[in-house]
Amino acid sequence: MAKLVPADELPTYIGAELGPSEWLHIDQERIDSFADVTLDHQFIHIDPEAAAKTRFGSTIAHGFLTLSLLSYLCSELVLMPEHLSMGINYGFDKVRFLEPVTVDSWIRAHVTVMDATNKGEGRFLVKNEVTVEIRGKDKPALVAEWLGMGVVDR
């Protein structure tokens, strides 16, 4: 659940760093399940023997798997207005996949509030920069500018 703050205080959090989240293990079973759901069975994700012969040395998680895990990784980090009736994924202004997540890696998220705007009619748009760290790596797996719309009861 998002951290709920008074709506008029949302802009005071611009620049605030939130997190990190707990670490999450990315194992082959999770990668295979994502491949099945998305019908993306490229060998680099699901064939450990063939993937071992690539420059990565093992299978890697789909970039979209890492991206989709933001909902989980950021669930307790992001800010939303008090009296929230629903939070809506409003999309991304930017997404960059910077480093592959190899099988058996551990990842976690860091969030920085970039903007918070009252859009009227009980809607508040919050823009966060999200960085997904890979344990033991200098480069993050991804950096994204993620938009969330918080809707409050009127």
CYANA upper distance limits for C-alpha pairs under 8 A (distance plus 0.5 A):
  1 MET  CA     75 SER  CA      5.86
  1 MET  CA     76 GLU  CA      5.68
  2 ALA  CA     75 SER  CA      6.07
  2 ALA  CA     76 GLU  CA      5.41
  2 ALA  CA     77 LEU  CA      6.66
  2 ALA  CA     78 VAL  CA      5.75
  2 ALA  CA     79 LEU  CA      6.08
  2 ALA  CA     80 MET  CA      6.66
  3 LYS  CA     76 GLU  CA      6.88
  3 LYS  CA     77 LEU  CA      7.05
  3 LYS  CA     78 VAL  CA      6.61
  3 LYS  CA     79 LEU  CA      5.29
  3 LYS  CA     80 MET  CA      6.62
  4 LEU  CA     79 LEU  CA      6.37
  4 LEU  CA     80 MET  CA      5.52
  4 LEU  CA     81 PRO  CA      5.74
  4 LEU  CA     82 GLU  CA      5.32
  4 LEU  CA     83 HIS  CA      8.34
  4 LEU  CA     84 LEU  CA      8.17
  5 VAL  CA      9 GLU  CA      7.26
  5 VAL  CA     10 LEU  CA      7.35
  5 VAL  CA     79 LEU  CA      7.43
  5 VAL  CA     80 MET  CA      6.86
  5 VAL  CA     81 PRO  CA      5.62
  5 VAL  CA     82 GLU  CA      5.61
  6 PRO  CA     10 LEU  CA      7.35
  6 PRO  CA     81 PRO  CA      6.03
  6 PRO  CA     82 GLU  CA      5.68
  7 ALA  CA     80 MET  CA      8.14
  7 ALA  CA     81 PRO  CA      5.04
  7 ALA  CA     82 GLU  CA      6.74
  7 ALA  CA    124 PHE  CA      8.31
  9 GLU  CA     13 TYR  CA      7.79
 10 LEU  CA     14 ILE  CA      8.09
 10 LEU  CA     79 LEU  CA      8.17
 10 LEU  CA     80 MET  CA      8.13
 10 LEU  CA     81 PRO  CA      7.60
 10 LEU  CA    116 ALA  CA      6.42
 11 PRO  CA    115 ASP  CA      7.30
 11 PRO  CA    116 ALA  CA      5.71
 11 PRO  CA    117 THR  CA      7.77
 13 TYR  CA    113 VAL  CA      6.92
 14 ILE  CA    112 THR  CA      8.22
 14 ILE  CA    113 VAL  CA      5.44
 14 ILE  CA    114 MET  CA      5.83
 14 ILE  CA    115 ASP  CA      6.14
 14 ILE  CA    116 ALA  CA      7.63
 15 GLY  CA    112 THR  CA      6.53
 15 GLY  CA    113 VAL  CA      5.83
 15 GLY  CA    114 MET  CA      6.43
 16 ALA  CA    112 THR  CA      6.03
 16 ALA  CA    113 VAL  CA      6.07
 17 GLU  CA    110 HIS  CA      7.84
 17 GLU  CA    111 VAL  CA      6.26
 17 GLU  CA    112 THR  CA      4.87
 17 GLU  CA    113 VAL  CA      7.21
 18 LEU  CA     77 LEU  CA      6.34
 18 LEU  CA     78 VAL  CA      7.84
 18 LEU  CA    110 HIS  CA      6.74
 18 LEU  CA    111 VAL  CA      5.48
 18 LEU  CA    112 THR  CA      6.44
 18 LEU  CA    113 VAL  CA      8.33
 19 GLY  CA     77 LEU  CA      6.42
 19 GLY  CA    109 ALA  CA      7.47
 19 GLY  CA    110 HIS  CA      5.60
 19 GLY  CA    111 VAL  CA      6.68
 20 PRO  CA     77 LEU  CA      8.30
 20 PRO  CA    108 ARG  CA      7.09
 20 PRO  CA    109 ALA  CA      6.01
 20 PRO  CA    110 HIS  CA      5.20
 20 PRO  CA    111 VAL  CA      7.87
 21 SER  CA     73 LEU  CA      6.45
 21 SER  CA     74 CYS  CA      7.22
 21 SER  CA     76 GLU  CA      8.18
 21 SER  CA     77 LEU  CA      7.58
 21 SER  CA    108 ARG  CA      5.94
 21 SER  CA    109 ALA  CA      5.78
 21 SER  CA    110 HIS  CA      7.16
 22 GLU  CA     73 LEU  CA      7.89
 22 GLU  CA    108 ARG  CA      6.47
 22 GLU  CA    109 ALA  CA      8.36
 23 TRP  CA    106 TRP  CA      6.41
 23 TRP  CA    107 ILE  CA      5.88
 23 TRP  CA    108 ARG  CA      5.29
 24 LEU  CA     73 LEU  CA      8.50
 24 LEU  CA    106 TRP  CA      5.81
 24 LEU  CA    107 ILE  CA      5.77
 24 LEU  CA    108 ARG  CA      6.74
 25 HIS  CA    104 ASP  CA      6.81
 25 HIS  CA    105 SER  CA      6.47
 25 HIS  CA    106 TRP  CA      4.99
 25 HIS  CA    107 ILE  CA      7.11
 26 ILE  CA     30 ARG  CA      6.90
 26 ILE  CA     31 ILE  CA      7.76
 26 ILE  CA     61 ALA  CA      8.02
 26 ILE  CA    101 VAL  CA      8.43
 26 ILE  CA    102 THR  CA      8.45
 26 ILE  CA    103 VAL  CA      6.51
 26 ILE  CA    104 ASP  CA      5.71
 26 ILE  CA    105 SER  CA      5.98
 26 ILE  CA    106 TRP  CA      6.55
 26 ILE  CA    107 ILE  CA      8.01
 27 ASP  CA     31 ILE  CA      7.03
 27 ASP  CA    103 VAL  CA      5.90
 27 ASP  CA    104 ASP  CA      5.24
 27 ASP  CA    105 SER  CA      7.82
 28 GLN  CA     32 ASP  CA      6.48
 28 GLN  CA     46 ILE  CA      8.14
 28 GLN  CA     59 THR  CA      8.41
 28 GLN  CA    103 VAL  CA      6.45
 28 GLN  CA    104 ASP  CA      7.69
 29 GLU  CA     33 SER  CA      6.56
 30 ARG  CA     34 PHE  CA      6.75
 31 ILE  CA     35 ALA  CA      6.72
 31 ILE  CA     45 HIS  CA      7.22
 31 ILE  CA     46 ILE  CA      7.73
 31 ILE  CA     60 ILE  CA      8.36
 31 ILE  CA     61 ALA  CA      6.13
 31 ILE  CA     62 HIS  CA      7.70
 31 ILE  CA     65 LEU  CA      8.07
 31 ILE  CA    103 VAL  CA      8.47
 32 ASP  CA     36 ASP  CA      6.75
 32 ASP  CA     45 HIS  CA      7.83
 32 ASP  CA     46 ILE  CA      6.47
 33 SER  CA     37 VAL  CA      6.78
 34 PHE  CA     38 THR  CA      6.58
 34 PHE  CA     40 ASP  CA      8.50
 34 PHE  CA     62 HIS  CA      8.46
 34 PHE  CA     65 LEU  CA      7.15
 35 ALA  CA     39 LEU  CA      5.96
 35 ALA  CA     40 ASP  CA      5.34
 35 ALA  CA     41 HIS  CA      5.87
 35 ALA  CA     45 HIS  CA      8.07
 35 ALA  CA     46 ILE  CA      8.09
 35 ALA  CA     62 HIS  CA      8.48
 36 ASP  CA     40 ASP  CA      7.40
 36 ASP  CA     41 HIS  CA      7.71
 41 HIS  CA     45 HIS  CA      7.26
 41 HIS  CA     46 ILE  CA      6.86
 42 GLN  CA     46 ILE  CA      7.23
 43 PHE  CA     47 ASP  CA      5.43
 43 PHE  CA     48 PRO  CA      8.43
 43 PHE  CA     50 ALA  CA      7.27
 43 PHE  CA     51 ALA  CA      7.07
 43 PHE  CA     59 THR  CA      8.44
 44 ILE  CA     48 PRO  CA      8.07
 44 ILE  CA     50 ALA  CA      7.74
 44 ILE  CA     51 ALA  CA      5.45
 44 ILE  CA     58 SER  CA      8.19
 44 ILE  CA     59 THR  CA      5.70
 44 ILE  CA     60 ILE  CA      6.73
 45 HIS  CA     51 ALA  CA      7.97
 45 HIS  CA     59 THR  CA      5.42
 45 HIS  CA     60 ILE  CA      5.69
 45 HIS  CA     61 ALA  CA      6.49
 45 HIS  CA     62 HIS  CA      7.23
 46 ILE  CA     59 THR  CA      6.97
 47 ASP  CA     51 ALA  CA      6.40
 47 ASP  CA     59 THR  CA      7.25
 48 PRO  CA     52 ALA  CA      6.41
 48 PRO  CA     58 SER  CA      6.36
 48 PRO  CA     59 THR  CA      5.96
 49 GLU  CA     53 LYS  CA      7.67
 49 GLU  CA     58 SER  CA      8.28
 50 ALA  CA     54 THR  CA      7.84
 51 ALA  CA     56 PHE  CA      7.75
 51 ALA  CA     57 GLY  CA      6.75
 51 ALA  CA     58 SER  CA      5.46
 51 ALA  CA     59 THR  CA      5.67
 52 ALA  CA     56 PHE  CA      7.50
 52 ALA  CA     57 GLY  CA      4.62
 52 ALA  CA     58 SER  CA      4.86
 52 ALA  CA     59 THR  CA      7.45
 53 LYS  CA     57 GLY  CA      6.52
 53 LYS  CA     58 SER  CA      8.17
 54 THR  CA     58 SER  CA      7.86
 56 PHE  CA     60 ILE  CA      8.10
 56 PHE  CA    102 THR  CA      7.89
 58 SER  CA    102 THR  CA      6.94
 58 SER  CA    103 VAL  CA      7.20
 59 THR  CA    102 THR  CA      6.41
 59 THR  CA    103 VAL  CA      6.15
 60 ILE  CA    100 PRO  CA      6.75
 60 ILE  CA    101 VAL  CA      5.92
 60 ILE  CA    102 THR  CA      4.69
 60 ILE  CA    103 VAL  CA      5.96
 61 ALA  CA     65 LEU  CA      6.95
 61 ALA  CA     66 THR  CA      7.59
 61 ALA  CA    100 PRO  CA      7.56
 61 ALA  CA    101 VAL  CA      5.93
 61 ALA  CA    102 THR  CA      6.67
 61 ALA  CA    103 VAL  CA      7.12
 62 HIS  CA     66 THR  CA      7.20
 63 GLY  CA     67 LEU  CA      6.77
 63 GLY  CA     97 PHE  CA      7.08
 63 GLY  CA    100 PRO  CA      7.94
 64 PHE  CA     68 SER  CA      6.36
 65 LEU  CA     69 LEU  CA      6.77
 66 THR  CA     70 LEU  CA      7.53
 66 THR  CA    101 VAL  CA      8.49
 66 THR  CA    141 ALA  CA      8.36
 66 THR  CA    142 LEU  CA      8.46
 67 LEU  CA    142 LEU  CA      8.31
 69 LEU  CA     73 LEU  CA      6.54
 70 LEU  CA     74 CYS  CA      6.04
 70 LEU  CA     75 SER  CA      8.27
 70 LEU  CA    109 ALA  CA      8.02
 71 SER  CA     75 SER  CA      6.25
 73 LEU  CA    108 ARG  CA      7.08
 73 LEU  CA    109 ALA  CA      6.39
 74 CYS  CA     78 VAL  CA      6.52
 74 CYS  CA    109 ALA  CA      7.06
 74 CYS  CA    110 HIS  CA      8.41
 74 CYS  CA    111 VAL  CA      8.04
 77 LEU  CA    111 VAL  CA      7.51
 78 VAL  CA    111 VAL  CA      7.69
 78 VAL  CA    128 ASN  CA      8.39
 79 LEU  CA    126 VAL  CA      8.26
 80 MET  CA     84 LEU  CA      7.62
 80 MET  CA     87 GLY  CA      8.30
 80 MET  CA    124 PHE  CA      8.39
 80 MET  CA    126 VAL  CA      8.03
 80 MET  CA    150 GLY  CA      6.37
 81 PRO  CA    124 PHE  CA      7.83
 81 PRO  CA    150 GLY  CA      7.02
 81 PRO  CA    151 VAL  CA      8.40
 81 PRO  CA    152 VAL  CA      7.61
 82 GLU  CA    152 VAL  CA      7.79
 83 HIS  CA    152 VAL  CA      5.88
 83 HIS  CA    153 ASP  CA      6.69
 84 LEU  CA    150 GLY  CA      6.92
 84 LEU  CA    151 VAL  CA      6.21
 84 LEU  CA    152 VAL  CA      4.86
 84 LEU  CA    153 ASP  CA      7.07
 85 SER  CA    150 GLY  CA      8.29
 85 SER  CA    151 VAL  CA      6.27
 85 SER  CA    152 VAL  CA      5.58
 85 SER  CA    153 ASP  CA      6.23
 86 MET  CA    150 GLY  CA      6.64
 86 MET  CA    151 VAL  CA      5.90
 86 MET  CA    152 VAL  CA      7.56
 87 GLY  CA    148 GLY  CA      7.26
 87 GLY  CA    149 MET  CA      6.21
 87 GLY  CA    150 GLY  CA      5.10
 87 GLY  CA    151 VAL  CA      6.73
 88 ILE  CA    148 GLY  CA      6.25
 88 ILE  CA    149 MET  CA      5.50
 88 ILE  CA    150 GLY  CA      6.88
 88 ILE  CA    151 VAL  CA      8.39
 89 ASN  CA    147 LEU  CA      7.07
 89 ASN  CA    148 GLY  CA      5.50
 89 ASN  CA    149 MET  CA      6.98
 90 TYR  CA    146 TRP  CA      8.24
 90 TYR  CA    147 LEU  CA      5.60
 90 TYR  CA    148 GLY  CA      5.57
 90 TYR  CA    149 MET  CA      6.43
 91 GLY  CA    146 TRP  CA      6.63
 91 GLY  CA    147 LEU  CA      5.87
 91 GLY  CA    148 GLY  CA      7.76
 92 PHE  CA    144 ALA  CA      7.51
 92 PHE  CA    145 GLU  CA      6.07
 92 PHE  CA    146 TRP  CA      5.05
 92 PHE  CA    147 LEU  CA      6.24
 93 ASP  CA    144 ALA  CA      8.07
 93 ASP  CA    145 GLU  CA      5.86
 93 ASP  CA    146 TRP  CA      7.00
 93 ASP  CA    147 LEU  CA      7.95
 94 LYS  CA    143 VAL  CA      8.48
 94 LYS  CA    144 ALA  CA      5.83
 94 LYS  CA    145 GLU  CA      5.59
 94 LYS  CA    146 TRP  CA      7.96
 95 VAL  CA    142 LEU  CA      7.64
 95 VAL  CA    143 VAL  CA      6.44
 95 VAL  CA    144 ALA  CA      4.77
 95 VAL  CA    145 GLU  CA      7.03
 96 ARG  CA    142 LEU  CA      5.98
 96 ARG  CA    143 VAL  CA      5.93
 96 ARG  CA    144 ALA  CA      6.80
 97 PHE  CA    141 ALA  CA      6.41
 97 PHE  CA    142 LEU  CA      4.93
 97 PHE  CA    143 VAL  CA      7.31
 98 LEU  CA    139 LYS  CA      7.36
 98 LEU  CA    140 PRO  CA      6.72
 98 LEU  CA    141 ALA  CA      5.77
 98 LEU  CA    142 LEU  CA      5.82
 98 LEU  CA    143 VAL  CA      8.04
 99 GLU  CA    139 LYS  CA      6.70
 99 GLU  CA    140 PRO  CA      6.51
 99 GLU  CA    141 ALA  CA      4.94
 99 GLU  CA    142 LEU  CA      7.39
100 PRO  CA    141 ALA  CA      6.46
101 VAL  CA    105 SER  CA      6.86
101 VAL  CA    134 ILE  CA      7.67
101 VAL  CA    141 ALA  CA      6.82
105 SER  CA    134 ILE  CA      7.29
105 SER  CA    135 ARG  CA      7.42
106 TRP  CA    134 ILE  CA      6.36
106 TRP  CA    135 ARG  CA      6.03
107 ILE  CA    132 VAL  CA      6.94
107 ILE  CA    133 GLU  CA      5.96
107 ILE  CA    134 ILE  CA      5.12
107 ILE  CA    135 ARG  CA      6.62
108 ARG  CA    132 VAL  CA      6.05
108 ARG  CA    133 GLU  CA      5.89
108 ARG  CA    134 ILE  CA      7.36
109 ALA  CA    130 VAL  CA      7.09
109 ALA  CA    131 THR  CA      6.14
109 ALA  CA    132 VAL  CA      4.98
109 ALA  CA    133 GLU  CA      6.64
110 HIS  CA    130 VAL  CA      6.18
110 HIS  CA    131 THR  CA      5.73
110 HIS  CA    132 VAL  CA      6.94
110 HIS  CA    133 GLU  CA      8.11
111 VAL  CA    128 ASN  CA      6.75
111 VAL  CA    129 GLU  CA      6.16
111 VAL  CA    130 VAL  CA      5.13
111 VAL  CA    131 THR  CA      7.06
112 THR  CA    128 ASN  CA      6.01
112 THR  CA    129 GLU  CA      5.62
112 THR  CA    130 VAL  CA      7.07
113 VAL  CA    126 VAL  CA      7.96
113 VAL  CA    127 LYS  CA      6.74
113 VAL  CA    128 ASN  CA      5.02
113 VAL  CA    129 GLU  CA      6.91
114 MET  CA    126 VAL  CA      8.14
114 MET  CA    127 LYS  CA      5.83
114 MET  CA    128 ASN  CA      5.64
114 MET  CA    129 GLU  CA      6.91
115 ASP  CA    125 LEU  CA      8.40
115 ASP  CA    126 VAL  CA      6.21
115 ASP  CA    127 LYS  CA      5.49
115 ASP  CA    128 ASN  CA      7.54
116 ALA  CA    124 PHE  CA      7.41
116 ALA  CA    125 LEU  CA      6.13
116 ALA  CA    126 VAL  CA      4.89
116 ALA  CA    127 LYS  CA      6.81
117 THR  CA    124 PHE  CA      6.11
117 THR  CA    125 LEU  CA      5.64
117 THR  CA    126 VAL  CA      6.97
118 ASN  CA    122 GLY  CA      8.30
118 ASN  CA    123 ARG  CA      6.74
118 ASN  CA    124 PHE  CA      5.11
118 ASN  CA    125 LEU  CA      6.99
119 LYS  CA    123 ARG  CA      5.75
119 LYS  CA    124 PHE  CA      5.99
119 LYS  CA    125 LEU  CA      7.18
120 GLY  CA    124 PHE  CA      7.87
121 GLU  CA    154 ARG  CA      8.32
122 GLY  CA    151 VAL  CA      6.06
122 GLY  CA    152 VAL  CA      5.64
122 GLY  CA    153 ASP  CA      7.39
122 GLY  CA    154 ARG  CA      6.83
123 ARG  CA    149 MET  CA      7.01
123 ARG  CA    150 GLY  CA      6.19
123 ARG  CA    151 VAL  CA      5.14
123 ARG  CA    152 VAL  CA      7.09
124 PHE  CA    149 MET  CA      6.04
124 PHE  CA    150 GLY  CA      5.55
124 PHE  CA    151 VAL  CA      6.96
125 LEU  CA    147 LEU  CA      7.27
125 LEU  CA    148 GLY  CA      6.27
125 LEU  CA    149 MET  CA      5.04
125 LEU  CA    150 GLY  CA      6.88
126 VAL  CA    147 LEU  CA      6.24
126 VAL  CA    148 GLY  CA      5.75
126 VAL  CA    149 MET  CA      6.81
126 VAL  CA    150 GLY  CA      8.17
127 LYS  CA    145 GLU  CA      7.12
127 LYS  CA    146 TRP  CA      6.15
127 LYS  CA    147 LEU  CA      5.04
127 LYS  CA    148 GLY  CA      6.95
128 ASN  CA    144 ALA  CA      8.49
128 ASN  CA    145 GLU  CA      6.08
128 ASN  CA    146 TRP  CA      5.75
128 ASN  CA    147 LEU  CA      6.95
129 GLU  CA    143 VAL  CA      7.53
129 GLU  CA    144 ALA  CA      6.14
129 GLU  CA    145 GLU  CA      5.02
129 GLU  CA    146 TRP  CA      6.78
130 VAL  CA    142 LEU  CA      8.49
130 VAL  CA    143 VAL  CA      6.14
130 VAL  CA    144 ALA  CA      5.70
130 VAL  CA    145 GLU  CA      6.80
130 VAL  CA    146 TRP  CA      7.49
131 THR  CA    140 PRO  CA      7.09
131 THR  CA    141 ALA  CA      8.11
131 THR  CA    142 LEU  CA      6.33
131 THR  CA    143 VAL  CA      5.00
131 THR  CA    144 ALA  CA      7.08
132 VAL  CA    140 PRO  CA      6.08
132 VAL  CA    141 ALA  CA      5.95
132 VAL  CA    142 LEU  CA      5.88
132 VAL  CA    143 VAL  CA      7.02
133 GLU  CA    137 LYS  CA      8.11
133 GLU  CA    139 LYS  CA      7.92
133 GLU  CA    140 PRO  CA      5.10
133 GLU  CA    141 ALA  CA      6.46
133 GLU  CA    142 LEU  CA      8.17
134 ILE  CA    138 ASP  CA      8.42
134 ILE  CA    139 LYS  CA      8.11
134 ILE  CA    140 PRO  CA      6.47
134 ILE  CA    141 ALA  CA      6.75
